[in-house]
Amino acid sequence: MKIRSALPHEASLIQELVYELAVFEKAPESAQASLSDIEKAFFAPHPAVFCDFVEDDSGTVQGFAIWFLNYSTWTGTHGIYLEDLFIRPAARGNGYGKAMLKHLAGICVRRGYHRLQWWVLDWNQNAITFYEGLGAKFMQEWTVMRVEGDSLKELSSLSIN
């Protein structure tokens, strides 16, 4: 297998895998990023988000990781936030997911980052078991918060008294 960075001419492959992930997560309607959105985000002169592909021995892409840097005020260092890790269902069980996490952990170690973190859907017990087997732990004291859509617009227009 081989792990490599996505190339600009592969933006449509990123879009395809994002859609496959959305279908797996039972939310295909949520995959709304256009090809232009993907090109602008991943292949800008100074991108803030990155995509790595994992290929099988024949060079066929079997999955991807989309990630970006975060920052810890406690450690004073960056870390990697893994937005999406997706291995095509037919390719699971071949070590691709483990290899991708090892790859990202290696980036962290080489660059002096102290964290690799991500979210996992609470119903995805296979993923939870897999991640725990690699040493990941639940951050049970944290709850995810999100503002989006109309609420985001309302928040942006609040008057501050």
LOFI-800427 format. One record per atom (N, C-alpha, C, CB): x, y, z; atom name. Coordinates in Angstrom, 2 decimals. Each point is the difference from the previous one (the first is absolute). Glycine has a CB too. Example, Ala and Ser with C-alpha at 12.3 -4.5 7.8 and 13.67 -1.06 7.14 Angstrom:
<rs>
R         x         y         z   name
R     13.19     -5.69      7.80      N
R     -0.89      1.19      0.00     CA
R      0.90      1.20      0.00      C
R     -1.89     -1.17      1.25     CB
R      1.54      2.22     -1.97      N
R      0.82      1.19      0.06     CA
R     -0.77      1.09      0.73      C
R      1.18     -0.63     -2.15     CB
</rs>
This chain:
<rs>
R         x         y         z   name
R      0.84     -1.18      0.00      N
R     -0.84      1.18      0.00     CA
R      0.88      1.23      0.00      C
R     -1.84     -1.23      1.21     CB
R      1.24      2.34     -1.58      N
R      0.72      1.27     -0.06     CA
R     -0.93      1.11      0.50      C
R      1.43     -0.81     -1.96     CB
R     -0.87      1.72      2.75      N
R     -0.73      1.19      0.43     CA
R      0.67      1.20     -0.64      C
R     -0.71     -1.07      2.21     CB
R     -0.12      1.93     -2.81      N
R      0.55      1.17     -0.69     CA
R     -0.99      1.14      0.06      C
R      1.35     -1.48     -1.52     CB
R     -0.84      2.68      1.30      N
R     -0.85      1.19     -0.05     CA
R     -0.84     -0.01     -1.27      C
R      1.68      1.30      1.36     CB
R     -2.89     -0.80     -1.25      N
R     -0.86      0.17     -1.18     CA
R      0.61      1.06     -0.91      C
R     -2.07     -0.66      1.33     CB
R      1.86      0.49     -2.61      N
R      0.51      0.94     -1.00     CA
R     -1.14      0.83     -0.57      C
R      1.87     -1.59     -0.57     CB
R     -1.59      2.79      0.07      N
R     -1.07      0.88     -0.48     CA
R     -0.96     -0.64     -1.00      C
R      1.56      1.84      0.37     CB
R     -1.06     -2.69     -1.25      N
R     -0.90     -0.62     -0.98     CA
R     -0.91     -1.07      0.62      C
R      1.73      0.46     -1.75     CB
R     -1.56     -0.73      3.04      N
R     -0.80     -1.01      0.69     CA
R     -1.11      0.59      0.88      C
R      2.01     -1.46     -0.03     CB
R     -2.33      2.73     -0.17      N
R     -1.06      0.64      0.79     CA
R     -1.31     -0.77     -0.12      C
R      1.11      2.22     -0.32     CB
R     -1.41     -2.73     -0.87      N
R     -1.25     -0.74     -0.18     CA
R      0.02     -1.31      0.78      C
R     -0.28      1.04     -2.27     CB
R      1.43     -1.63      2.45      N
R      0.11     -1.22      0.81     CA
R     -0.25      0.33      1.48      C
R      1.65     -0.98     -1.67     CB
R     -1.16      2.11      2.13      N
R     -0.30      0.42      1.37     CA
R     -1.51      0.15      0.15      C
R      2.24      1.19      0.19     CB
R     -2.86     -0.51     -1.15      N
R     -1.45      0.21      0.05     CA
R     -0.74     -1.34      0.00      C
R      0.28      2.19     -1.19     CB
R      0.16     -3.12      0.39      N
R     -0.63     -1.33     -0.06     CA
R      0.10     -0.73      1.34      C
R      0.56     -0.12     -2.45     CB
R      0.61      0.16      3.07      N
R      0.19     -0.67      1.28     CA
R     -0.78      0.69      1.12      C
R      2.27     -0.74     -0.76     CB
R     -2.37      2.06      0.70      N
R     -0.82      0.72      0.99     CA
R     -1.44     -0.47     -0.11      C
R      1.54      2.01     -0.10     CB
R     -2.03     -2.17     -1.11      N
R     -1.38     -0.47     -0.18     CA
R     -0.16     -1.43      0.51      C
R     -0.24      1.52     -2.00     CB
R      1.21     -2.39      1.70      N
R     -0.07     -1.37      0.50     CA
R     -0.03     -0.02      1.54      C
R      1.23     -0.81     -2.06     CB
R     -0.45      1.68      2.68      N
R      0.00      0.11      1.45     CA
R     -1.36      0.47      0.50      C
R      2.46      0.49     -0.03     CB
R     -3.03      0.50     -0.63      N
R     -1.31      0.52      0.40     CA
R     -1.07     -1.08     -0.10      C
R      0.68      2.29     -0.76     CB
R     -0.62     -3.10     -0.26      N
R     -0.95     -1.12     -0.14     CA
R      0.19     -0.97      1.15      C
R      0.00      0.24     -2.53     CB
R      1.25     -0.58      2.84      N
R      0.29     -0.91      1.11     CA
R     -0.54      0.56      1.31      C
R      2.05     -0.80     -1.21     CB
R     -1.92      2.12      1.40      N
R     -0.45      0.64      1.23     CA
R     -1.49      0.33     -0.02      C
R      2.28      0.93      0.28     CB
R     -2.97     -1.44     -1.28      N
R     -1.45      0.15     -0.12     CA
R     -0.44      1.45     -0.17      C
R     -0.24     -2.05      1.39     CB
R      1.06      2.83     -2.09      N
R     -0.31      1.41     -0.21     CA
R      0.47      0.47     -1.37      C
R      0.17      0.39      2.46     CB
R     -0.56     -1.08     -3.54      N
R      0.51      0.40     -1.32     CA
R     -0.36      1.42     -0.39      C
R     -0.17     -2.36     -0.66     CB
R     -0.94      2.88      1.17      N
R     -0.41      1.36     -0.32     CA
R      0.94      1.04      0.61      C
R     -2.37     -0.79     -0.12     CB
R      3.19      0.38      1.07      N
R      0.93      0.93      0.64     CA
R      1.26      0.25     -0.83      C
R     -0.87     -0.79      2.19     CB
R      1.15     -0.06     -3.14      N
R      1.20      0.15     -0.84     CA
R     -0.29      1.02     -1.09      C
R      0.73     -2.39      0.46     CB
R     -0.53      3.65     -0.15      N
R     -0.37      1.09     -0.90     CA
R      1.19      0.73     -0.61      C
R     -2.04      0.25      1.33     CB
R      3.25     -0.60     -0.96      N
R      1.18      0.70     -0.52     CA
R      0.10     -0.21     -1.51      C
R      1.19     -0.29      2.20     CB
R     -1.07      1.41     -2.91      N
R      0.14     -0.07     -1.46     CA
R      1.45     -0.32     -0.35      C
R     -1.89      1.65     -0.32     CB
R      2.12     -2.00     -0.91      N
R      1.35     -0.25     -0.47     CA
R      0.84      1.26      0.17      C
R     -0.85     -1.72     -1.65     CB
R      0.27      2.86      1.36      N
R      0.70      1.28      0.18     CA
R      0.36      0.23      1.46      C
R     -1.22      0.92     -1.98     CB
R      0.31     -1.23      2.89      N
R      0.28      0.14      1.44     CA
R      1.21     -0.84      0.39      C
R     -2.44      0.41      0.45     CB
R      2.47     -1.62     -0.93      N
R      1.11     -0.92      0.32     CA
R      1.31      0.51     -0.59      C
R     -1.61     -1.93      0.08     CB
R      1.57      2.34     -1.32      N
R      1.22      0.53     -0.64     CA
R      0.54      1.20      0.76      C
R     -0.83     -0.81     -2.21     CB
R     -0.04      1.72      2.60      N
R      0.43      1.20      0.71     CA
R      0.56     -0.33      1.38      C
R     -1.73      1.31     -1.23     CB
R      1.12     -2.26      1.92      N
R      0.42     -0.33      1.36     CA
R      1.32     -0.78      0.04      C
R     -2.40     -0.02      0.66     CB
R      2.50     -1.01     -1.48      N
R      1.15     -0.91      0.10     CA
R      1.20      0.42     -0.84      C
R     -1.62     -1.79      0.43     CB
R      1.38      2.57     -1.47      N
R      1.08      0.28     -0.94     CA
R      0.28      1.49     -0.18      C
R     -0.60     -2.11     -1.16     CB
R      0.26      2.88      2.18      N
R      0.33      1.42      0.03     CA
R      1.51      0.15      0.18      C
R     -2.29      0.59      0.97     CB
R      2.82      0.61     -1.22      N
R      1.45      0.19      0.20     CA
R      0.46     -0.35      1.42      C
R     -0.09      1.79     -1.72     CB
R     -0.72     -1.50      2.72      N
R      0.34     -0.33      1.39     CA
R     -1.22     -0.69      0.63      C
R      1.63      1.98      0.18     CB
R     -1.84     -3.26     -0.49      N
R     -1.21     -0.67      0.49     CA
R     -0.01     -0.13      1.52      C
R     -0.12     -1.26     -2.16     CB
R     -1.09      1.25      2.70      N
R     -0.17     -0.19      1.44     CA
R     -0.58     -1.38      0.30      C
R     -0.34      2.47      0.28     CB
R      0.06     -3.25     -1.32      N
R     -0.53     -1.34      0.16     CA
R      0.72     -0.91     -1.00      C
R     -2.28      0.87      0.78     CB
R      2.46     -2.12     -0.39      N
R      0.83     -0.92     -0.78     CA
R     -0.73     -1.33     -0.19      C
R      2.10      1.11      0.87     CB
R     -1.76     -1.78     -1.96      N
R     -0.58     -1.31     -0.28     CA
R      1.12     -0.96     -0.37      C
R     -2.18      1.04     -0.77     CB
R      2.21     -2.16      1.43      N
R      0.92     -1.08     -0.33     CA
R     -0.82     -1.21     -0.44      C
R      1.75      0.85      1.65     CB
R     -1.28     -1.52     -2.68      N
R     -0.64     -1.20     -0.50     CA
R      0.80     -1.21      0.42      C
R     -0.94      1.26     -1.95     CB
R      0.25     -2.38      2.14      N
R      0.67     -1.28      0.17     CA
R     -0.36     -0.84     -1.22      C
R     -0.07      0.13      2.58     CB
R      1.11     -0.67     -3.21      N
R     -0.16     -0.82     -1.21     CA
R      0.34     -1.44      0.30      C
R      0.54      1.98     -1.45     CB
R     -1.20     -2.89      0.74      N
R      0.38     -1.41      0.09     CA
R      1.21     -0.25     -0.88      C
R     -2.40     -0.68      0.47     CB
R      2.84     -0.57     -0.54      N
R      1.21     -0.33     -0.76     CA
R     -0.12      0.27     -1.50      C
R      0.47     -1.71      1.71     CB
R     -1.70      1.79     -2.22      N
R     -0.19      0.28     -1.43     CA
R     -0.09      1.49     -0.28      C
R     -1.16     -2.19     -0.23     CB
R      1.21      3.04      1.29      N
R     -0.08      1.44     -0.18     CA
R     -1.42      0.55      0.06      C
R      2.02     -0.18     -1.35     CB
R     -2.99     -0.68      1.69      N
R     -1.38      0.45      0.12     CA
R     -0.22      0.64      1.37      C
R     -0.77     -1.82     -1.57     CB
R      0.20      3.02      1.59      N
R     -0.27      0.68      1.26     CA
R     -1.13     -0.74      0.73      C
R      0.75      2.24     -0.98     CB
R     -0.45     -2.63      2.22      N
R     -0.97     -0.75      0.81     CA
R     -0.56      0.83      1.16      C
R      1.21     -2.08     -0.62     CB
R     -0.67      3.26      0.83      N
R     -0.50      0.83      1.08     CA
R      0.76      1.30      0.09      C
R     -0.67     -2.03      1.23     CB
R      0.25      2.85     -0.26      N
R      0.64      1.30      0.16     CA
R     -0.09      0.47      1.44      C
R     -0.55      0.55     -2.38     CB
R      1.40      0.42      2.66      N
R     -0.06      0.75      1.26     CA
R     -0.01      1.47     -0.37      C
R      1.21     -1.84      1.33     CB
R     -2.14      2.57     -0.76      N
R     -0.04      1.45     -0.14     CA
R      0.32      0.56      1.37      C
R     -1.71     -0.04     -1.90     CB
R      2.69      0.93      1.95      N
R      0.47      0.49      1.28     CA
R      0.47      1.44     -0.10      C
R      0.65     -2.32      0.61     CB
R     -0.55      2.95      0.55      N
R      0.53      1.35      0.08     CA
R      0.66      0.18      1.36      C
R     -1.78      0.88     -1.59     CB
R      2.50      0.22      1.75      N
R      0.68      0.26      1.25     CA
R     -0.95      0.65      0.99      C
R      2.17      0.23     -1.21     CB
R     -2.02     -0.62      2.45      N
R     -0.65      0.71      1.11     CA
R      1.10      0.49      0.91      C
R     -2.12     -1.42     -0.15     CB
R      1.77      1.96      1.28      N
R      1.00      0.56      0.91     CA
R     -0.44     -0.23      1.44      C
R      0.66      1.74     -1.71     CB
R      0.27     -2.11      2.54      N
R     -0.27     -0.18      1.42     CA
R      0.66      1.14      0.78      C
R     -0.14     -2.52     -0.28     CB
R     -0.69      3.29      0.96      N
R      0.57      1.04      0.86     CA
R      0.70     -0.62      1.20      C
R     -1.81      1.59     -0.73     CB
R      1.46     -2.80      1.09      N
R      0.63     -0.65      1.15     CA
R      1.40     -0.49     -0.31      C
R     -2.25     -0.68      0.78     CB
R      2.45      0.12     -1.99      N
R      1.34     -0.48     -0.34     CA
R      0.80      1.03     -0.77      C
R     -0.90     -2.32     -0.04     CB
R      0.20      3.31     -0.52      N
R      0.68      1.02     -0.80     CA
R      0.44     -0.52     -1.35      C
R      0.76      1.05      2.09     CB
R     -1.40     -2.13     -2.55      N
R      0.39     -0.59     -1.28     CA
R     -1.24     -0.29     -0.84      C
R      2.05     -1.00      1.06     CB
R     -1.79      0.86     -2.34      N
R     -1.05     -0.46     -0.90     CA
R     -0.27     -1.47      0.25      C
R      0.65      1.72     -1.72     CB
R     -1.73     -2.18      1.12      N
R     -0.34     -1.40     -0.07     CA
R     -0.71     -0.20     -1.32      C
R     -0.17     -0.26      2.53     CB
R     -0.20     -0.96     -2.80      N
R     -0.78     -0.31     -1.19     CA
R     -1.41     -0.33      0.43      C
R      2.04     -0.84     -1.24     CB
R     -3.00      1.47      0.58      N
R     -1.39     -0.37      0.15     CA
R     -0.39     -0.78     -1.25      C
R     -0.53      2.04      1.46     CB
R      0.14     -3.26     -1.27      N
R     -0.42     -0.87     -1.08     CA
R     -1.49      0.22     -0.24      C
R      1.79     -1.72      0.56     CB
R     -2.11      2.42     -1.62      N
R     -1.40      0.29     -0.31     CA
R     -0.71     -1.25     -0.49      C
R      0.61      2.36     -0.57     CB
R      0.02     -3.07     -0.34      N
R     -0.61     -1.22     -0.55     CA
R      1.07     -1.05     -0.26      C
R     -1.84      1.35     -1.03     CB
R      1.55     -2.56      1.42      N
R      0.78     -1.18     -0.39     CA
R     -1.02     -0.97     -0.58      C
R      1.82      0.33      1.81     CB
R     -1.63     -0.69     -3.06      N
R     -0.95     -0.89     -0.65     CA
R      0.76     -1.01     -0.84      C
R     -1.77      1.79     -0.02     CB
R      1.48     -3.04      0.28      N
R      0.51     -1.10     -0.82     CA
R     -1.22     -0.64     -0.65      C
R      2.06     -0.42      1.52     CB
R     -1.98      0.22     -2.81      N
R     -1.14     -0.59     -0.71     CA
R     -0.34     -1.35      0.65      C
R      0.66      1.16     -2.17     CB
R     -1.96     -1.42      2.36      N
R     -0.41     -1.22      0.72     CA
R      0.63     -1.28     -0.52      C
R     -2.12      1.15      0.46     CB
R      2.23     -1.31     -1.75      N
R      0.57     -1.24     -0.57     CA
R      1.49     -0.15      0.33      C
R     -1.68      0.13     -1.83     CB
R      2.32      0.98      2.22      N
R      1.44     -0.03      0.26     CA
R      0.33     -0.08      1.49      C
R      0.33      1.30     -2.08     CB
R     -1.34     -1.28      2.92      N
R      0.24     -0.02      1.45     CA
R      0.57     -1.34      0.43      C
R     -1.87      1.63      0.33     CB
R      2.64     -1.59      0.73      N
R      0.62     -1.22      0.52     CA
R      1.35     -0.29     -0.62      C
R     -2.25     -0.87      0.38     CB
R      2.75      1.78     -1.21      N
R      1.30     -0.18     -0.65     CA
R      1.09      0.87      0.59      C
R     -1.21     -0.59     -2.06     CB
R      0.90      1.30      3.14      N
R      1.01      0.81      0.67     CA
R      0.10      1.43     -0.51      C
R      1.22     -2.07      0.37     CB
R     -2.09      2.48     -1.27      N
R      0.09      1.35     -0.57     CA
R     -0.29      1.08      1.05      C
R     -0.68     -0.93     -2.22     CB
R     -0.34      0.73      3.03      N
R     -0.33      0.99      1.03     CA
R      1.12      0.12      1.02      C
R     -2.42     -0.50     -0.33     CB
R      2.94     -0.63      0.76      N
R      1.10      0.00      0.96     CA
R      1.22      0.69     -0.59      C
R     -0.86     -2.12      1.02     CB
R      1.15      1.85     -2.28      N
R      1.14      0.62     -0.66     CA
R     -0.18      1.52     -0.09      C
R      0.38     -2.11     -1.32     CB
R     -1.61      2.55      1.04      N
R     -0.25      1.43     -0.10     CA
R      0.18      0.68      1.35      C
R     -1.59     -0.42     -1.89     CB
R      1.08     -0.19      2.96      N
R      0.18      0.59      1.33     CA
R      1.47      0.00      0.40      C
R     -2.29     -0.77      0.63     CB
R      3.01     -0.27     -0.98      N
R      1.44     -0.04      0.26     CA
R      0.70      1.12     -0.75      C
R     -0.10     -2.49      0.34     CB
R     -0.29      2.71     -1.59      N
R      0.56      1.07     -0.82     CA
R     -0.22      1.37      0.66      C
R     -0.41     -1.39     -2.08     CB
R     -0.83      1.65      2.52      N
R     -0.30      1.28      0.62     CA
R      0.71      0.15      1.35      C
R     -2.22      0.01     -1.17     CB
R      2.29     -1.08      1.94      N
R      0.75      0.03      1.26     CA
R      1.47      0.30     -0.27      C
R     -1.62     -1.63      1.03     CB
R      2.15      1.08     -2.10      N
R      1.39      0.27     -0.37     CA
R      0.23      1.45     -0.35      C
R      0.17     -2.32     -0.82     CB
R     -1.12      2.94      0.13      N
R      0.11      1.44     -0.28     CA
R      0.06      0.77      1.31      C
R     -1.25     -0.28     -2.19     CB
R      0.37     -0.08      3.12      N
R     -0.02      0.67      1.30     CA
R      1.35     -0.13      0.70      C
R     -2.46     -0.46      0.19     CB
R      2.98     -0.74     -0.13      N
R      1.26     -0.24      0.71     CA
R      1.14      0.76     -0.67      C
R     -0.82     -2.26      0.72     CB
R      0.92      2.18     -2.03      N
R      1.09      0.69     -0.72     CA
R     -0.05      1.51      0.16      C
R      0.00     -1.86     -1.64     CB
R     -1.20      2.41      1.71      N
R     -0.15      1.46      0.09     CA
R     -0.10      0.52      1.43      C
R     -1.13     -0.10     -2.19     CB
R      1.17     -0.79      3.17      N
R     -0.07      0.43      1.39     CA
R     -1.40      0.34      0.46      C
R      2.28      0.83     -0.25     CB
R     -3.29     -1.35     -0.44      N
R     -1.38      0.21      0.42     CA
R     -0.32     -0.98      1.11      C
R     -0.68      0.81     -2.32     CB
R     -0.22     -0.44      3.20      N
R     -0.31     -0.85      1.15     CA
R     -1.33     -0.73     -0.09      C
R      1.34      1.56      1.30     CB
R     -2.13     -1.31     -2.35      N
R     -1.32     -0.62     -0.07     CA
R     -0.40     -0.38     -1.41      C
R     -0.64      1.31      1.99     CB
R     -0.05     -2.43     -2.07      N
R     -0.75     -0.41     -1.18     CA
R     -1.39     -0.29      0.53      C
R      2.03     -0.98     -1.29     CB
R     -3.02      1.72      0.81      N
R     -1.34     -0.22      0.54     CA
R     -1.05      0.06     -1.10      C
R      0.73      0.96      2.17     CB
R     -1.89     -1.54     -1.83      N
R     -1.12     -0.07     -0.94     CA
R     -1.27     -0.31      0.76      C
R      1.54     -0.75     -1.85     CB
R     -2.65      0.86      1.14      N
R     -1.30     -0.42      0.53     CA
R     -0.33     -1.36     -0.61      C
R     -0.79      2.41      0.29     CB
R     -0.06     -3.15      0.41      N
R     -0.53     -1.24     -0.54     CA
R     -1.49     -0.04      0.35      C
R      2.25     -1.23      0.23     CB
R     -3.05      0.78     -1.18      N
R     -1.44     -0.11      0.26     CA
R     -0.25     -1.04      1.08      C
R     -0.52      0.66     -2.38     CB
R     -0.35     -0.35      3.31      N
R     -0.22     -0.89      1.14     CA
R     -0.61     -1.34     -0.38      C
R     -0.27      2.02      1.39     CB
R     -0.35     -2.12     -2.57      N
R     -0.58     -1.27     -0.43     CA
R      1.00     -0.89     -0.76      C
R     -2.20      1.16     -0.12     CB
R      3.37     -0.62     -0.18      N
R      0.98     -0.74     -0.80     CA
R      0.92     -0.82      0.91      C
R     -0.09      1.78     -1.79     CB
R     -0.46     -2.83      2.38      N
R      0.74     -0.81      0.97     CA
R      1.23     -0.66     -0.61      C
R     -2.13     -0.40      1.19     CB
R      2.07      0.02     -2.45      N
R      1.18     -0.59     -0.64     CA
R      1.16      0.99      0.01      C
R     -1.48     -1.42     -1.46     CB
R      1.21      2.68      1.12      N
R      1.06      1.01     -0.01     CA
R      0.49      0.27      1.42      C
R     -1.00      1.04     -2.06     CB
R      0.07     -0.95      3.01      N
R      0.39      0.27      1.39     CA
R      0.94     -1.10      0.50      C
R     -2.19      1.20      0.40     CB
R      1.83     -2.43     -0.63      N
R      0.82     -1.13      0.43     CA
R      1.37      0.05     -0.68      C
R     -2.07     -1.39      0.36     CB
R      2.07      1.68     -1.66      N
R      1.25      0.11     -0.76     CA
R      0.89      1.09      0.59      C
R     -1.18     -0.79     -2.08     CB
R      0.62      1.98      2.31      N
R      0.78      1.12      0.52     CA
R      0.53     -0.28      1.39      C
R     -1.37      1.54     -1.38     CB
R      0.54     -2.12      2.24      N
R      0.45     -0.32      1.35     CA
R      1.14     -1.01     -0.03      C
R     -2.30      0.45      0.87     CB
R      2.25     -1.37     -1.83      N
R      1.07     -0.98     -0.15     CA
R      1.33      0.61     -0.40      C
R     -1.72     -1.64     -0.61     CB
R      1.67      2.85      0.08      N
R      1.22      0.72     -0.39     CA
R      0.45      0.98      1.08      C
R     -0.67     -0.24     -2.39     CB
R     -0.03      0.26      3.52      N
R      0.40      0.87      1.10     CA
R     -0.79      1.29      0.12      C
R      2.21     -0.96     -0.26     CB
R     -3.20      1.17     -0.59      N
R     -0.83      1.20      0.11     CA
R     -0.91     -0.11      1.22      C
R      0.06      0.33     -2.51     CB
R     -0.39      0.82      3.08      N
R     -0.88     -0.01      1.16     CA
R     -1.13      1.00     -0.20      C
R      1.91     -0.70      1.49     CB
R     -3.04      0.38     -0.90      N
R     -1.14      0.92     -0.01     CA
R      0.31      1.22      0.85      C
R     -1.60     -1.92     -0.34     CB
R      1.21      3.06     -0.14      N
R      0.11      1.23      0.78     CA
R     -1.38      0.27      0.58      C
R      1.90      0.96     -1.47     CB
R     -2.31     -1.79      2.42      N
R     -1.37      0.00      0.50     CA
R     -0.41      1.30      0.68      C
R      0.23     -2.43      0.26     CB
R      0.73      3.18      0.20      N
R     -0.35      1.24      0.68     CA
R     -0.29      1.15     -0.98      C
R      1.40     -0.76      1.92     CB
R     -1.25      0.52     -3.22      N
R     -0.22      1.02     -1.01     CA
R     -1.27     -0.29     -0.79      C
R      2.48      0.38     -0.16     CB
R     -3.21      0.65     -0.17      N
R     -1.18     -0.10     -0.83     CA
R      0.18      0.92     -1.20      C
R     -1.47     -0.56      2.00     CB
R      1.18      0.06     -3.16      N
R      0.15      0.78     -1.23     CA
R     -1.11      1.05     -0.07      C
R      1.07     -1.97     -1.18     CB
R     -0.71      3.18      0.81      N
R     -0.96      1.08     -0.20     CA
R      0.14      0.47     -1.45      C
R      0.11      0.72      2.46     CB
R     -1.23     -0.28     -3.05      N
R      0.03      0.45     -1.39     CA
R     -1.05      1.09     -0.19      C
R      0.81     -2.28     -0.79     CB
R     -0.45      3.29      0.01      N
R     -0.93      1.01     -0.45     CA
R      0.08     -0.01     -1.52      C
R      0.24      1.45      2.12     CB
R     -1.40     -1.59     -2.80      N
R     -0.01     -0.05     -1.45     CA
R     -1.31      0.55     -0.54      C
R      1.54     -2.00      0.04     CB
R     -1.60      2.18     -1.36      N
R     -1.22      0.41     -0.66     CA
R     -0.51      1.34      0.51      C
R     -0.56     -2.38     -0.33     CB
R     -0.74      2.46      0.55      N
R     -0.63      1.24      0.45     CA
R      0.54      0.45      1.35      C
R     -2.05     -0.62     -1.28     CB
R      2.35     -0.33      2.15      N
R      0.54      0.37      1.32     CA
R      1.35      0.68     -0.14      C
R     -1.22     -1.93      1.03     CB
R      2.03      1.50     -1.99      N
R      1.30      0.64     -0.24     CA
R     -0.21      1.44     -0.48      C
R      1.03     -2.26     -0.56     CB
R     -1.96      2.45     -0.35      N
R     -0.29      1.35     -0.48     CA
R     -0.51      0.88      1.13      C
R     -0.53     -0.93     -2.27     CB
R     -0.34      0.39      3.11      N
R     -0.52      0.78      1.13     CA
R      1.12      0.37      0.97      C
R     -2.22     -1.18     -0.23     CB
R      3.09      0.23      0.52      N
R      1.11      0.28      0.91     CA
R      0.91      1.08     -0.58      C
R     -0.11     -2.35      0.85     CB
R      0.35      2.30     -2.13      N
R      0.90      1.00     -0.63     CA
R     -0.59      1.39      0.02      C
R      0.89     -1.79     -1.44     CB
R     -2.21      1.89      1.55      N
R     -0.62      1.32     -0.03     CA
R     -0.48      0.48      1.36      C
R     -0.68     -0.50     -2.31     CB
R      1.04     -0.20      3.37      N
R     -0.40      0.45      1.35     CA
R      0.57      1.37      0.29      C
R     -0.10     -2.38      0.78     CB
R     -0.69      3.19     -0.11      N
R      0.54      1.27      0.46     CA
R      0.61     -0.24      1.39      C
R     -1.72      1.37     -1.34     CB
R      2.82     -0.74      1.56      N
R      0.72     -0.14      1.27     CA
R     -0.27      1.26      0.80      C
R      1.82     -1.50     -1.01     CB
R     -2.45      1.34      2.16      N
R     -0.33      1.16      0.84     CA
R      0.99      0.16      1.11      C
R     -2.39     -0.28     -0.54     CB
</rs>
